[in-house]
Amino acid sequence: MNDSQLLRYSRHILLPQIDVRGQEKLTQSCVLIVGAGGLGSPAALYLAASGIGKIVICDKDNVDLTNLQRQIIHNTDAIGEPKTTSARRTLHHINPEVEIMTLQEQVTEEMLVHLLSSADAVVDASDNFATRHAINQACIIQRKPLISGAVVRFDGQVSVFDLRYADNPCYHCLFPLSGEDNDPNCAVMGVFAPLAGIIGCMQAAETIKVLLGIGKTLSGRLLLLDGLTMKWRTINLKKDPACEACSPSAAEKNNESW
């Protein structure tokens, strides 16, 4: 690391759990972020500020005035621009050393499998169940850690599905496709703006912990936050042996298809 990097990341380097070696590992890491909205904004901001070497951002939408209440990576001047363009500009202003790659299109499972081949972790900041399940399936195939978050109204949730290890649960174990999968519409139901920041920041924190192998991640645990009372609940998660996405029989079938 050069003198400028040592200064920029000095507060991380002072932490014995990170130190110079850990910070160097972050600068050599690649993180895929799906969604540059309410969750993806704070997650991307903190990952870039923390010195992640390469960040790939996927989002098909343009910036809208209604986004600005919670999607803090964008500003008023960016209205009408692709969210990926706005996000890249903001992140470069924060940390020009980070390589930002953007894709302005709806991600597919095939695309995700390709993108994840060179990524060390994926942050699911999407807003619909179809995309979340596609991300989960790609992470199973590529055996990559998935940092998942969601917010609606005053309710938030965050978890880690560390699919590098076969005995860990996946997103489908928690929310099977055969279950209730109606996507909540924030245009109708609303979102408490700071809640998106809280959950998105936690996704960034869990991502860094996963990349460095420090502390105890949220793998096997789902945290639920009631933003009105600021009360947290923890639900312990276990792998579903009959999961249609990650069970041994399902994994074998997926491997054959790829």
TITI-910623 format. One record per residue: residue number from 1; x, y, z of N, C-alpha, C in turn. Coordinates in Angstrom, 1 decimal. Example, Ala and Ser with C-alpha at 12.3 -4.5 7.8 and 13.67 -1.06 7.14 Angstrom:
2
PT/num/n.c1/n.c2/n.c3/ca.c1/ca.c2/ca.c3/c.c1/c.c2/c.c3
PT/1/13.2/-5.7/7.8/12.3/-4.5/7.8/13.2/-3.3/7.8 .
PT/2/12.8/-2.2/7.1/13.7/-1.1/7.1/12.9/0.0/7.9 .
//
This chain:
258
PT/num/n.c1/n.c2/n.c3/ca.c1/ca.c2/ca.c3/c.c1/c.c2/c.c3
PT/1/0.8/-1.2/0.0/0.0/0.0/0.0/0.9/1.2/0.0 .
PT/2/0.5/2.3/-0.7/1.2/3.5/-0.8/0.9/4.4/0.4 .
PT/3/1.6/5.5/0.6/1.3/6.4/1.7/-0.1/7.0/1.7 .
PT/4/-0.6/7.3/0.6/-2.0/7.8/0.5/-3.0/6.8/1.0 .
PT/5/-2.8/5.5/0.6/-3.7/4.5/1.0/-3.6/4.2/2.5 .
PT/6/-2.4/4.2/3.0/-2.2/4.0/4.4/-2.9/5.1/5.2 .
PT/7/-2.9/6.3/4.7/-3.6/7.4/5.4/-5.1/7.3/5.2 .
PT/8/-5.6/7.0/4.0/-7.0/6.9/3.8/-7.7/5.8/4.6 .
PT/9/-7.0/4.7/4.8/-7.6/3.6/5.5/-7.0/3.4/6.9 .
PT/10/-6.4/4.4/7.4/-5.7/4.3/8.7/-6.6/3.9/9.8 .
PT/11/-7.9/4.3/9.8/-8.8/3.9/10.9/-9.2/2.4/10.9 .
PT/12/-9.1/1.9/9.7/-9.3/0.4/9.6/-8.0/-0.3/10.0 .
PT/13/-6.9/0.2/9.6/-5.6/-0.4/9.9/-5.3/-0.4/11.4 .
PT/14/-5.9/0.6/12.1/-5.7/0.6/13.5/-6.5/-0.5/14.2 .
PT/15/-7.4/-1.1/13.6/-8.2/-2.2/14.2/-7.4/-3.5/14.0 .
PT/16/-7.0/-4.2/15.1/-6.2/-5.4/15.0/-6.9/-6.5/14.2 .
PT/17/-8.2/-6.5/14.1/-8.9/-7.5/13.3/-8.7/-7.3/11.8 .
PT/18/-8.4/-6.1/11.4/-8.2/-5.8/10.0/-6.7/-5.6/9.7 .
PT/19/-6.1/-4.5/10.3/-4.7/-4.3/10.1/-4.3/-4.1/8.6 .
PT/20/-3.1/-3.9/8.3/-2.7/-3.7/6.9/-3.0/-4.9/6.0 .
PT/21/-2.8/-6.1/6.5/-3.1/-7.3/5.7/-4.5/-7.4/5.4 .
PT/22/-5.4/-7.1/6.3/-6.8/-7.1/6.0/-7.3/-6.1/5.0 .
PT/23/-6.7/-4.8/5.2/-7.1/-3.8/4.3/-6.6/-4.1/2.9 .
PT/24/-5.4/-4.7/2.8/-4.9/-5.1/1.4/-5.8/-6.1/0.8 .
PT/25/-6.4/-7.0/1.6/-7.3/-8.0/1.1/-8.6/-7.3/0.6 .
PT/26/-9.0/-6.3/1.3/-10.2/-5.6/0.8/-10.0/-4.9/-0.6 .
PT/27/-8.8/-4.3/-0.7/-8.4/-3.7/-2.0/-8.3/-4.6/-3.1 .
PT/28/-8.1/-5.9/-2.8/-8.0/-7.0/-3.8/-9.3/-7.7/-4.1 .
PT/29/-10.4/-7.3/-3.4/-11.7/-8.0/-3.4/-12.6/-7.4/-4.4 .
PT/30/-13.6/-8.2/-4.9/-14.6/-7.8/-5.8/-16.0/-8.1/-5.2 .
PT/31/-16.9/-7.1/-5.2/-18.2/-7.3/-4.7/-19.2/-6.9/-5.7 .
PT/32/-20.2/-7.8/-5.9/-21.3/-7.5/-6.8/-22.5/-7.0/-6.0 .
PT/33/-23.0/-5.9/-6.4/-24.2/-5.3/-5.8/-25.4/-5.3/-6.8 .
PT/34/-26.4/-6.0/-6.5/-27.6/-6.0/-7.4/-28.6/-5.0/-6.8 .
PT/35/-28.8/-3.9/-7.4/-29.7/-2.8/-7.0/-29.0/-1.6/-6.5 .
PT/36/-29.3/-0.5/-7.1/-28.7/0.8/-6.6/-29.7/1.7/-6.1 .
PT/37/-30.6/1.1/-5.2/-31.7/1.9/-4.6/-31.5/2.1/-3.1 .
PT/38/-32.5/1.9/-2.4/-32.5/2.3/-0.9/-31.5/1.5/-0.2 .
PT/39/-31.3/0.2/-0.5/-30.3/-0.6/0.2/-28.9/-0.6/-0.5 .
PT/40/-28.9/-0.6/-1.8/-27.7/-0.6/-2.5/-26.9/0.7/-2.3 .
PT/41/-27.6/1.8/-2.1/-27.0/3.1/-2.0/-26.0/3.1/-0.8 .
PT/42/-26.5/2.9/0.5/-25.6/2.9/1.6/-24.6/1.8/1.6 .
PT/43/-25.0/0.6/1.1/-24.0/-0.5/1.0/-22.9/-0.1/0.1 .
PT/44/-23.2/0.4/-1.1/-22.1/0.8/-2.0/-21.2/1.9/-1.5 .
PT/45/-21.8/2.9/-0.9/-21.1/4.0/-0.3/-20.0/3.5/0.7 .
PT/46/-20.5/2.7/1.6/-19.5/2.2/2.6/-18.5/1.2/2.1 .
PT/47/-18.9/0.4/1.2/-17.9/-0.5/0.6/-16.9/0.2/-0.2 .
PT/48/-17.3/1.2/-0.9/-16.3/2.1/-1.7/-15.4/2.8/-0.7 .
PT/49/-16.0/3.4/0.3/-15.2/4.2/1.2/-14.2/3.3/2.0 .
PT/50/-14.6/2.0/2.2/-13.8/1.0/2.9/-12.6/0.5/2.0 .
PT/51/-12.7/0.8/0.7/-11.6/0.4/-0.1/-11.7/-0.9/-0.9 .
PT/52/-13.0/-1.4/-1.0/-13.1/-2.6/-1.9/-12.6/-2.3/-3.3 .
PT/53/-11.7/-3.2/-3.7/-11.0/-2.9/-5.0/-11.9/-2.8/-6.2 .
PT/54/-12.9/-3.6/-6.3/-13.8/-3.5/-7.5/-15.2/-3.8/-7.0 .
PT/55/-16.1/-2.9/-7.5/-17.5/-3.0/-7.2/-18.3/-3.0/-8.5 .
PT/56/-19.1/-4.1/-8.7/-20.0/-4.2/-9.8/-21.4/-3.9/-9.4 .
PT/57/-22.0/-3.0/-10.1/-23.4/-2.6/-9.7/-24.3/-2.8/-10.9 .
PT/58/-25.4/-3.5/-10.6/-26.4/-3.9/-11.6/-27.7/-3.2/-11.2 .
PT/59/-28.3/-2.4/-12.1/-29.6/-1.8/-11.9/-30.2/-1.3/-13.3 .
PT/60/-31.4/-1.7/-13.6/-31.9/-1.3/-14.9/-32.7/0.0/-14.9 .
PT/61/-32.9/0.6/-13.8/-33.8/1.8/-13.7/-33.0/3.1/-13.8 .
PT/62/-33.8/4.2/-14.1/-33.3/5.5/-14.0/-33.7/6.2/-12.7 .
PT/63/-33.0/7.2/-12.4/-33.3/8.0/-11.1/-34.6/8.8/-11.3 .
PT/64/-35.4/8.6/-10.3/-36.7/9.3/-10.3/-36.8/10.2/-9.0 .
PT/65/-37.6/11.2/-9.1/-37.7/12.1/-7.9/-38.1/11.4/-6.6 .
PT/66/-39.0/10.4/-6.8/-39.4/9.7/-5.6/-38.3/8.8/-5.0 .
PT/67/-37.3/8.5/-5.7/-36.2/7.7/-5.2/-35.3/8.5/-4.1 .
PT/68/-35.3/9.8/-4.2/-34.3/10.6/-3.5/-34.6/10.7/-2.0 .
PT/69/-35.8/10.3/-1.6/-36.1/10.3/-0.1/-35.3/9.2/0.6 .
PT/70/-34.7/8.2/-0.1/-34.0/7.2/0.6/-32.8/6.6/-0.1 .
PT/71/-32.7/6.9/-1.4/-31.6/6.3/-2.2/-30.5/7.4/-2.3 .
PT/72/-29.7/7.4/-1.2/-28.8/8.5/-1.0/-27.6/8.6/-1.9 .
PT/73/-27.4/7.6/-2.7/-26.2/7.7/-3.7/-26.6/8.6/-4.8 .
PT/74/-27.8/9.0/-5.0/-28.3/9.8/-6.1/-28.6/11.2/-5.6 .
PT/75/-28.6/12.2/-6.5/-29.0/13.6/-6.1/-30.0/14.1/-7.1 .
PT/76/-30.5/15.3/-6.9/-31.5/15.9/-7.7/-31.0/16.1/-9.2 .
PT/77/-29.8/16.4/-9.3/-29.2/16.6/-10.7/-29.2/15.3/-11.5 .
PT/78/-29.3/14.2/-10.8/-29.2/12.9/-11.5/-30.6/12.4/-12.0 .
PT/79/-31.7/13.1/-11.7/-33.0/12.7/-12.1/-33.0/12.4/-13.6 .
PT/80/-33.5/11.3/-14.0/-33.6/10.9/-15.4/-32.4/10.1/-15.9 .
PT/81/-31.3/10.2/-15.2/-30.1/9.4/-15.5/-30.2/7.9/-15.1 .
PT/82/-29.5/7.0/-15.8/-29.5/5.6/-15.2/-28.9/5.7/-13.8 .
PT/83/-29.5/4.8/-13.0/-29.0/4.8/-11.6/-27.5/4.3/-11.5 .
PT/84/-27.1/3.5/-12.5/-25.8/3.0/-12.5/-24.8/4.1/-12.8 .
PT/85/-25.2/5.0/-13.7/-24.3/6.2/-14.0/-24.2/7.1/-12.8 .
PT/86/-25.3/7.4/-12.2/-25.3/8.3/-11.0/-24.5/7.6/-9.9 .
PT/87/-24.6/6.3/-9.7/-23.9/5.6/-8.6/-22.4/5.7/-8.8 .
PT/88/-22.0/5.4/-10.1/-20.6/5.4/-10.4/-20.0/6.7/-10.2 .
PT/89/-20.6/7.8/-10.5/-20.1/9.1/-10.3/-19.9/9.4/-8.8 .
PT/90/-20.9/9.1/-8.0/-20.9/9.4/-6.6/-19.7/8.6/-6.0 .
PT/91/-19.6/7.3/-6.3/-18.6/6.5/-5.7/-17.2/6.9/-6.1 .
PT/92/-17.0/7.4/-7.3/-15.7/7.9/-7.7/-15.3/9.2/-7.0 .
PT/93/-16.3/10.0/-6.6/-16.1/11.2/-5.8/-15.6/10.8/-4.4 .
PT/94/-16.2/9.7/-3.9/-15.8/9.3/-2.6/-14.5/8.6/-2.6 .
PT/95/-14.2/7.7/-3.5/-13.0/7.0/-3.5/-12.6/6.7/-5.0 .
PT/96/-11.8/7.5/-5.6/-11.4/7.3/-7.0/-10.5/6.1/-7.2 .
PT/97/-10.0/5.5/-6.2/-9.2/4.3/-6.3/-10.0/3.0/-6.6 .
PT/98/-11.3/3.1/-6.3/-12.1/1.9/-6.5/-12.5/1.8/-8.0 .
PT/99/-12.4/0.6/-8.5/-12.9/0.3/-9.9/-14.4/0.0/-9.8 .
PT/100/-15.1/0.8/-10.6/-16.6/0.6/-10.6/-17.0/0.1/-12.0 .
PT/101/-17.7/-1.0/-12.0/-18.2/-1.6/-13.2/-19.7/-1.6/-13.1 .
PT/102/-20.4/-1.1/-14.1/-21.9/-1.0/-14.1/-22.6/-1.7/-15.2 .
PT/103/-23.8/-2.3/-14.9/-24.6/-2.9/-15.9/-26.0/-2.4/-15.8 .
PT/104/-26.5/-1.7/-16.8/-27.9/-1.2/-16.7/-28.8/-2.1/-17.4 .
PT/105/-29.2/-3.2/-16.8/-30.1/-4.1/-17.3/-30.6/-5.0/-16.2 .
PT/106/-31.7/-5.7/-16.5/-32.3/-6.6/-15.6/-31.4/-7.9/-15.5 .
PT/107/-31.0/-8.2/-14.3/-30.1/-9.4/-14.2/-30.9/-10.7/-14.4 .
PT/108/-30.2/-11.7/-15.0/-30.8/-13.0/-15.2/-29.9/-14.0/-14.4 .
PT/109/-30.4/-15.2/-14.2/-29.6/-16.2/-13.5/-28.3/-16.5/-14.3 .
PT/110/-28.4/-16.6/-15.6/-27.2/-16.9/-16.4/-26.2/-15.7/-16.3 .
PT/111/-26.7/-14.5/-16.3/-25.8/-13.3/-16.2/-25.1/-13.3/-14.8 .
PT/112/-25.9/-13.6/-13.8/-25.4/-13.6/-12.4/-24.3/-14.7/-12.2 .
PT/113/-24.5/-15.9/-12.8/-23.5/-16.9/-12.7/-22.2/-16.5/-13.3 .
PT/114/-22.3/-15.8/-14.4/-21.1/-15.3/-15.1/-20.4/-14.2/-14.2 .
PT/115/-21.2/-13.2/-13.7/-20.6/-12.2/-12.9/-20.0/-12.7/-11.6 .
PT/116/-20.6/-13.7/-11.0/-20.2/-14.2/-9.7/-18.9/-15.0/-9.9 .
PT/117/-18.6/-15.4/-11.1/-17.3/-16.2/-11.2/-16.1/-15.4/-10.8 .
PT/118/-16.2/-14.1/-10.9/-15.0/-13.3/-10.5/-15.3/-12.4/-9.3 .
PT/119/-16.4/-12.6/-8.6/-16.8/-11.8/-7.4/-16.5/-12.7/-6.2 .
PT/120/-16.2/-12.0/-5.1/-15.9/-12.6/-3.8/-17.2/-12.7/-2.9 .
PT/121/-18.2/-11.8/-3.2/-19.4/-11.8/-2.4/-20.4/-11.0/-3.2 .
PT/122/-21.7/-11.2/-3.0/-22.8/-10.5/-3.6/-23.7/-9.9/-2.6 .
PT/123/-24.0/-8.6/-2.8/-25.0/-7.9/-1.9/-26.3/-7.9/-2.7 .
PT/124/-27.3/-8.5/-2.1/-28.7/-8.5/-2.7/-29.4/-7.3/-2.2 .
PT/125/-29.5/-6.2/-3.0/-30.2/-5.0/-2.7/-31.3/-4.8/-3.6 .
PT/126/-31.9/-5.9/-4.2/-33.0/-5.9/-5.1/-34.3/-5.7/-4.4 .
PT/127/-35.3/-5.5/-5.2/-36.6/-5.2/-4.6/-37.7/-6.2/-5.0 .
PT/128/-37.4/-7.4/-5.5/-38.4/-8.3/-5.9/-37.9/-9.7/-5.7 .
PT/129/-38.9/-10.6/-5.4/-38.6/-12.0/-5.1/-37.9/-12.7/-6.3 .
PT/130/-38.4/-12.5/-7.5/-37.8/-13.2/-8.6/-36.3/-12.9/-8.7 .
PT/131/-35.9/-11.7/-8.6/-34.4/-11.4/-8.6/-33.7/-12.0/-7.4 .
PT/132/-34.3/-11.9/-6.3/-33.7/-12.5/-5.1/-33.4/-14.0/-5.3 .
PT/133/-34.4/-14.7/-5.8/-34.2/-16.1/-6.0/-33.2/-16.4/-7.1 .
PT/134/-33.1/-15.6/-8.1/-32.1/-15.8/-9.2/-30.7/-15.6/-8.6 .
PT/135/-30.6/-14.6/-7.8/-29.3/-14.3/-7.1/-28.9/-15.5/-6.2 .
PT/136/-29.9/-16.0/-5.5/-29.6/-17.1/-4.6/-29.2/-18.3/-5.4 .
PT/137/-29.8/-18.6/-6.5/-29.5/-19.8/-7.3/-28.1/-19.6/-7.9 .
PT/138/-27.7/-18.4/-8.3/-26.4/-18.2/-8.9/-25.3/-18.4/-7.8 .
PT/139/-25.6/-17.9/-6.6/-24.7/-18.1/-5.5/-24.5/-19.5/-5.1 .
PT/140/-25.6/-20.3/-5.2/-25.5/-21.7/-4.9/-24.5/-22.4/-5.9 .
PT/141/-24.8/-22.1/-7.2/-24.0/-22.7/-8.3/-22.5/-22.3/-8.1 .
PT/142/-22.2/-21.0/-7.8/-20.9/-20.5/-7.7/-20.3/-20.6/-6.3 .
PT/143/-21.1/-21.1/-5.4/-20.7/-21.2/-4.0/-20.1/-19.9/-3.5 .
PT/144/-20.9/-18.8/-3.5/-20.4/-17.5/-3.1/-21.3/-17.0/-2.0 .
PT/145/-20.8/-16.2/-1.0/-21.6/-15.7/0.1/-22.6/-14.6/-0.4 .
PT/146/-23.8/-14.7/0.1/-24.9/-13.8/-0.3/-25.3/-13.0/0.9 .
PT/147/-25.2/-11.7/0.8/-25.6/-10.8/1.9/-26.9/-10.1/1.5 .
PT/148/-28.0/-10.5/2.2/-29.3/-10.2/1.8/-30.0/-9.2/2.8 .
PT/149/-30.7/-8.3/2.2/-31.5/-7.3/3.0/-32.8/-6.9/2.4 .
PT/150/-33.7/-6.4/3.2/-35.0/-6.0/2.6/-35.6/-5.0/3.6 .
PT/151/-36.4/-4.0/3.1/-37.1/-3.1/3.9/-38.5/-2.8/3.3 .
PT/152/-39.5/-2.6/4.1/-40.8/-2.2/3.7/-41.5/-1.5/4.9 .
PT/153/-42.1/-0.4/4.6/-42.8/0.3/5.7/-41.7/0.6/6.8 .
PT/154/-42.0/0.2/8.0/-41.0/0.3/9.1/-40.3/-0.9/9.5 .
PT/155/-40.4/-1.9/8.6/-39.8/-3.2/8.9/-38.6/-3.5/8.0 .
PT/156/-37.5/-4.0/8.7/-36.3/-4.3/7.9/-35.8/-5.7/8.3 .
PT/157/-35.0/-6.3/7.4/-34.4/-7.6/7.7/-33.1/-7.7/7.0 .
PT/158/-32.2/-8.5/7.6/-30.9/-8.7/7.0/-30.3/-10.0/7.5 .
PT/159/-29.6/-10.7/6.6/-29.1/-12.0/6.9/-27.9/-12.3/5.9 .
PT/160/-27.1/-13.3/6.2/-26.0/-13.8/5.4/-26.3/-15.2/5.0 .
PT/161/-26.3/-15.6/3.7/-26.4/-16.9/3.3/-25.0/-17.3/2.7 .
PT/162/-24.2/-17.9/3.6/-22.8/-18.2/3.2/-22.7/-19.5/2.4 .
PT/163/-22.9/-19.5/1.1/-23.1/-20.7/0.3/-21.8/-21.3/-0.1 .
PT/164/-20.7/-20.8/0.5/-19.4/-21.5/0.3/-19.4/-22.8/1.1 .
PT/165/-20.3/-23.0/2.0/-20.4/-24.2/2.8/-21.7/-24.9/2.6 .
PT/166/-21.7/-26.1/2.3/-22.9/-26.9/1.9/-23.9/-27.0/3.0 .
PT/167/-23.5/-26.9/4.2/-24.5/-27.2/5.3/-25.2/-25.9/5.8 .
PT/168/-24.9/-24.8/5.1/-25.6/-23.5/5.5/-26.9/-23.4/4.7 .
PT/169/-27.9/-22.7/5.3/-29.1/-22.5/4.6/-29.0/-21.5/3.5 .
PT/170/-29.9/-21.5/2.5/-29.9/-20.5/1.4/-31.2/-19.7/1.5 .
PT/171/-31.3/-18.7/0.7/-32.5/-17.8/0.7/-33.8/-18.6/0.5 .
PT/172/-33.7/-19.6/-0.4/-34.9/-20.4/-0.7/-35.3/-21.2/0.5 .
PT/173/-34.4/-21.6/1.4/-34.7/-22.3/2.6/-35.7/-21.5/3.5 .
PT/174/-35.4/-20.2/3.5/-36.2/-19.2/4.3/-37.5/-18.8/3.6 .
PT/175/-37.4/-18.5/2.3/-38.5/-18.0/1.5/-38.7/-18.9/0.2 .
PT/176/-39.2/-20.1/0.4/-39.4/-21.0/-0.8/-40.3/-20.3/-1.9 .
PT/177/-40.1/-20.6/-3.1/-40.9/-20.1/-4.2/-42.3/-20.5/-4.1 .
PT/178/-42.6/-21.6/-3.5/-43.9/-22.1/-3.4/-44.7/-21.4/-2.3 .
PT/179/-44.0/-20.6/-1.5/-44.7/-19.8/-0.5/-45.2/-18.5/-0.9 .
PT/180/-45.5/-17.6/0.0/-46.0/-16.3/-0.3/-44.9/-15.5/-0.9 .
PT/181/-45.1/-15.1/-2.2/-44.0/-14.3/-2.9/-44.6/-13.1/-3.6 .
PT/182/-45.7/-12.5/-3.1/-46.1/-11.3/-3.6/-45.2/-10.1/-3.2 .
PT/183/-44.7/-9.4/-4.2/-43.7/-8.4/-3.9/-44.4/-7.2/-3.3 .
PT/184/-44.0/-6.7/-2.2/-44.6/-5.5/-1.6/-44.2/-4.3/-2.5 .
PT/185/-45.1/-3.4/-2.8/-44.9/-2.2/-3.6/-44.7/-1.0/-2.7 .
PT/186/-43.4/-0.5/-2.7/-43.2/0.6/-1.8/-43.9/1.9/-2.2 .
PT/187/-44.3/2.0/-3.5/-45.1/3.1/-3.9/-46.4/3.2/-3.2 .
PT/188/-46.9/2.0/-2.8/-48.2/1.9/-2.1/-48.0/1.8/-0.6 .
PT/189/-47.0/1.0/-0.2/-46.9/0.7/1.2/-45.9/1.6/1.9 .
PT/190/-45.0/2.3/1.2/-44.1/3.2/1.8/-42.9/2.6/2.4 .
PT/191/-41.8/3.4/2.6/-40.6/2.9/3.2/-40.1/4.1/4.1 .
PT/192/-39.8/3.8/5.3/-39.2/4.7/6.3/-37.7/4.9/5.9 .
PT/193/-37.4/6.1/5.4/-36.1/6.3/4.8/-34.9/5.9/5.6 .
PT/194/-34.7/6.3/6.9/-33.5/5.9/7.6/-33.4/4.4/7.7 .
PT/195/-34.5/3.6/7.7/-34.4/2.2/7.8/-33.6/1.5/6.7 .
PT/196/-33.8/2.1/5.4/-33.0/1.6/4.3/-31.5/1.8/4.6 .
PT/197/-31.2/3.0/5.2/-29.8/3.2/5.5/-29.2/2.3/6.6 .
PT/198/-30.0/2.0/7.6/-29.6/1.0/8.6/-29.3/-0.4/8.0 .
PT/199/-30.3/-0.9/7.3/-30.1/-2.2/6.7/-29.0/-2.3/5.7 .
PT/200/-28.9/-1.3/4.8/-27.9/-1.2/3.8/-26.5/-1.1/4.4 .
PT/201/-26.4/-0.4/5.5/-25.1/-0.3/6.2/-24.7/-1.6/6.8 .
PT/202/-25.7/-2.3/7.4/-25.4/-3.6/8.0/-25.0/-4.6/6.9 .
PT/203/-25.6/-4.5/5.7/-25.1/-5.3/4.6/-23.6/-5.1/4.3 .
PT/204/-23.3/-3.8/4.2/-21.9/-3.5/4.0/-21.0/-4.0/5.1 .
PT/205/-21.4/-3.9/6.3/-20.6/-4.4/7.4/-20.4/-5.9/7.4 .
PT/206/-21.5/-6.6/7.1/-21.5/-8.1/7.0/-20.6/-8.5/5.8 .
PT/207/-20.7/-7.8/4.7/-19.8/-8.1/3.5/-18.3/-8.0/3.9 .
PT/208/-18.0/-6.9/4.6/-16.5/-6.8/4.9/-16.1/-7.9/5.9 .
PT/209/-17.0/-8.3/6.8/-16.7/-9.4/7.7/-16.5/-10.7/7.0 .
PT/210/-17.4/-10.9/6.0/-17.3/-12.1/5.2/-16.0/-12.2/4.4 .
PT/211/-15.6/-11.0/3.8/-14.4/-11.0/3.0/-13.2/-11.2/3.8 .
PT/212/-13.2/-10.7/5.1/-12.0/-10.8/5.9/-12.0/-12.0/6.8 .
PT/213/-13.2/-12.7/6.9/-13.3/-13.8/7.8/-13.1/-13.4/9.3 .
PT/214/-13.7/-12.3/9.7/-13.6/-11.8/11.1/-14.9/-11.8/11.7 .
PT/215/-14.9/-11.9/13.1/-16.1/-11.8/13.9/-17.1/-12.9/13.6 .
PT/216/-18.3/-12.7/13.9/-19.4/-13.7/13.7/-20.4/-13.1/12.8 .
PT/217/-20.6/-13.6/11.6/-21.5/-13.1/10.6/-22.9/-13.5/10.9 .
PT/218/-23.9/-13.0/10.1/-25.3/-13.4/10.3/-25.6/-14.7/9.6 .
PT/219/-24.6/-15.4/9.2/-24.9/-16.7/8.6/-25.7/-17.6/9.6 .
PT/220/-26.9/-18.1/9.1/-27.7/-18.9/10.0/-28.6/-18.1/11.0 .
PT/221/-28.6/-16.8/10.8/-29.4/-15.9/11.6/-30.1/-14.9/10.7 .
PT/222/-31.4/-14.6/11.0/-32.1/-13.5/10.3/-32.4/-12.5/11.4 .
PT/223/-32.0/-11.3/11.2/-32.3/-10.1/12.1/-33.5/-9.4/11.5 .
PT/224/-34.4/-9.1/12.4/-35.6/-8.4/12.0/-35.7/-7.1/12.9 .
PT/225/-35.9/-6.0/12.2/-35.9/-4.7/12.9/-37.2/-4.0/12.8 .
PT/226/-37.9/-3.6/13.9/-39.1/-2.8/13.9/-38.6/-1.4/14.1 .
PT/227/-38.7/-0.6/13.0/-38.2/0.8/13.0/-39.0/1.7/13.9 .
PT/228/-40.2/1.4/14.2/-41.0/2.2/15.1/-40.6/2.1/16.6 .
PT/229/-40.2/0.9/17.0/-39.8/0.7/18.4/-38.3/0.5/18.5 .
PT/230/-37.6/0.3/17.4/-36.2/0.0/17.4/-35.9/-1.2/18.2 .
PT/231/-36.7/-2.2/18.0/-36.5/-3.5/18.7/-36.1/-4.5/17.6 .
PT/232/-35.0/-5.3/18.0/-34.5/-6.3/17.1/-35.0/-7.7/17.5 .
PT/233/-35.3/-8.5/16.6/-35.5/-9.9/16.8/-34.6/-10.8/16.0 .
PT/234/-34.2/-11.9/16.6/-33.3/-12.8/15.9/-34.0/-14.2/15.7 .
PT/235/-34.0/-14.6/14.4/-34.5/-15.9/14.1/-33.4/-16.8/13.6 .
PT/236/-33.2/-18.0/14.3/-32.1/-18.9/13.8/-32.6/-19.7/12.6 .
PT/237/-31.7/-19.8/11.6/-32.1/-20.5/10.4/-31.3/-21.8/10.3 .
PT/238/-31.9/-22.8/9.7/-31.3/-24.1/9.4/-31.5/-24.4/8.0 .
PT/239/-30.6/-25.2/7.4/-30.8/-25.7/6.1/-32.0/-26.6/5.9 .
PT/240/-32.8/-26.4/4.9/-33.9/-27.3/4.7/-33.4/-28.4/3.8 .
PT/241/-33.4/-29.7/4.4/-32.9/-30.8/3.7/-33.7/-31.1/2.4 .
PT/242/-34.9/-30.6/2.3/-35.7/-30.8/1.1/-35.8/-29.6/0.2 .
PT/243/-34.9/-28.6/0.4/-34.9/-27.4/-0.3/-34.8/-27.6/-1.8 .
PT/244/-35.6/-27.0/-2.6/-35.6/-27.2/-4.1/-34.4/-26.5/-4.7 .
PT/245/-33.7/-25.7/-4.0/-32.6/-24.9/-4.5/-31.2/-25.4/-4.1 .
PT/246/-31.1/-25.8/-2.8/-29.7/-26.1/-2.3/-29.6/-27.5/-1.7 .
PT/247/-30.6/-28.3/-1.7/-30.5/-29.7/-1.3/-29.5/-30.5/-2.2 .
PT/248/-28.9/-31.6/-1.7/-27.9/-32.3/-2.6/-28.5/-32.7/-3.9 .
PT/249/-29.8/-33.1/-4.0/-30.4/-33.5/-5.2/-30.6/-32.3/-6.1 .
PT/250/-31.0/-31.2/-5.6/-31.2/-30.0/-6.3/-29.8/-29.4/-6.9 .
PT/251/-28.8/-29.5/-6.0/-27.5/-29.0/-6.4/-26.9/-29.8/-7.5 .
PT/252/-27.1/-31.2/-7.5/-26.7/-32.0/-8.5/-27.4/-31.7/-9.8 .
PT/253/-28.6/-31.5/-9.8/-29.4/-31.2/-11.0/-28.9/-29.8/-11.6 .
PT/254/-28.7/-28.8/-10.7/-28.2/-27.5/-11.2/-26.8/-27.6/-11.8 .
PT/255/-26.0/-28.4/-11.2/-24.6/-28.6/-11.8/-24.6/-29.2/-13.2 .
PT/256/-25.6/-30.2/-13.3/-25.7/-30.8/-14.6/-26.2/-29.9/-15.7 .
PT/257/-27.0/-28.9/-15.3/-27.6/-27.9/-16.3/-26.5/-26.9/-16.7 .
PT/258/-25.5/-26.8/-15.9/-24.4/-25.8/-16.2/-23.2/-26.5/-16.7 .
//
